[in-house]
Amino acid sequence: MSSTSPRPRSFWDDAVVYQLYVRSFADSDGDGVGDLGGVIGRLEHIAGLGADAIWLNPCYPSPQADHGYDIADYHGVNPEYGSLETFDRLVAEAHDRGLRILMDLVPNHCSDRHPWFAAALAAGPGSPERARFVFRDGRGDEPPNNWQSVFGGPAWTRVTEADGTPGQWYLHLFTREQPDFDWRNPQVLAYFDDVLRFWFDRGVDGFRIDVCHGLVKDAALRDWDPAEGSYNAYSWNRPEVHDIFRRWHALAAGYGPERDLLLVGEVWVPDPADLDRYLRPDELHQAFSFDLLVQPWEARALRAAIGRATARTAVHGAPAAWTLANHDVHRAVTRYGIVRPEPAPASNDAFAALMRPRGEVDADLGERRARAALLLVLALPGSVFLYQGEELGLPEVQDLPDEARQDPVFHRTGGREKGRDGCRVPLPWTADAPAFGFGTGTPWLPQPAWFARYAADVQEKDDKSTLHLYRRAVALRRARGLGRPGPVEWLETGEDAVLAFRRGALVCAVNTGSTPFTAPAAWGEVVLGSAAADGVPGDAAAWFVSEPDGE
Ligand code: GLC
C-alpha cells in the first residue's frame, strides 16, 4: 500500500458532523416520534454548534423492527418522518446554512417487508427471487449452519412454503425481520447503484454505510467454531467486500470533485489494522475510529489508539473519523463514569461489552471526563462525528422501565442485554415544557425527570454548560485549523495520567488522573478548558496557546 497522490481538499478532511437520530431529535406533528419537520425547525441549533454536516440515521419507509435499519423501500421517506418533499426541503434548508446532509445506507439487509423478500417467499426454493437473499435448505430440522445473530439467537429463520410445509431457511445476521442480501448476486449490486444515484441526484452529500464488514459471507457458509470467539470470521470481514466499496467509490467519483461526496464506513474489526484494507485510496473515504471509542479513560490507552489511527492516515491518506458515541453505544458520560465495573453478560456481539459496559456510574465524574474527551477529539486531525445529546452532556438513561424498552437487542436476549434504548431517548430542549420541548405528544421512549437539568434552554443560560463548551471548542477548532491534515506531536508530560500533544501553536492536554497537572510555561495560556477550575485539574482537558493572537 503506497501513499496516495495528493487529492483536492474535501469537506470531510476536518468536518464536524452532527449525528442525528431522527426519531429522537424533535417531533413537529405531535405523534411522539421525531421527524424531518422537527429537524428543519431546529437546524439553527445544529448550525449554531458550528457543525459542517448532519448524518441522518435511516429515515426510509420501515416497519421499525430495528428502528429504520430494516428498510422496506430504499427510495422513499418513512411517512412517520415526512415525505420526499420534506426531505428535499431539509436538504435545501441545510445547504442554505452550509450544512451537508449524509444519509445512512443499509446494504447488508433489508426489511422482511421489502417487495423483494415478499417475492422470494412466494417464488419458492431455487427461484431467482430467492437468490437475492441467502436461502438454504436446513440440516434436517436444524439450520444450515451454526451462525448466531448479533442481536441474540440463531442467524437463521425457517419459512413456511406456499404449500404449508416447513421449508428453507434464510440468513439474518441481525433480527429475523432483516434478511441479508446475497451480495454475490449482480442484481443486488445493480439495485444499490441505483439507490446511491437516487439520493446523490437529490443533493445528498454522502453516506454513512452500515455494517460494511458484513456484506459478503463465506461462499460455503462454513460453521463457525464458537471456541474462536463471537467474531465469526466466516460472516464478517471477508475479502470480497472490497470490490463493493471500489464500485461505490467510482460511482461517487463520477459526480466530479465539485460534489465532494463522502462514503464513511461503519467497520467493526477485531484488529484495528484491518481497517487499512477498507481505506485504500479507491475504497471508502473514511471509517469510524471505534478503536478510540472503546478505550478506557487512561492516558496511555487513549494515546495508543490515536497513534494507531494517525499512523493509518499516514499510510493511505484517509483522514480519521473520530467518534466517542453513537446510537449503538452507551453515552460517553456513562461509559467514562463507571467507577465499579461489572462483568458483561455473554453476548453474540463480539463488541457488546466494549460498546455498552456495565457498572456503577458516577455521572458527575463521567460528565467531567466526557467534556475533557470532547476537547481531546476536537483537537485531532480528521473529522469528528458527534452524536446528538453530546452537546448537552447527556448520560445514558439506564433506568428505563423494561416495558418501555423497544430495542430488539433487549427482546432477543430475553432482557439479558439492556440494549440501546438508553442513548435514544428523545432530547430535552426546554426544562419546563411538556416532553421537555421534544414535541406535544407522548415521546416514543419515556424521558426521565432528571432530563430537566440537561435541557438546552437551561444550558443556554449557563456560560459554563457543556453546550457552551461544545460551541467554543468547535469554533476554536475551526479558527485554528485543528482538524486539518498534519502531525500530532506528542509532548512529554512526566505524568502517566496526562497526555499532551501539539497541533501548530496549540497544545491539548488531557488529565485522566485525579491530581491537578501543572503545565510547563512554554505551552502558553489556557484558551479553553473543560473544567470550572483553572489549568488542568483531574479528569479535565485544556487547550493552551503560546501565541494567543494566532499562528
Ligand atoms: C449497525 C447500526 C445498528 C443496527 C445494525 C443493523 O450496527 O448502527 O443500529 O442495528 O447495524 O443494521
Boltz pocket constraint, residues with backbone or C-beta under 6 A from the ligand:
constraints:
  - pocket:
      binder: B
      contacts: [[A, 66], [A, 69], [A, 106], [A, 174], [A, 210], [A, 211], [A, 266], [A, 327], [A, 328]]
      max_distance: 6.0
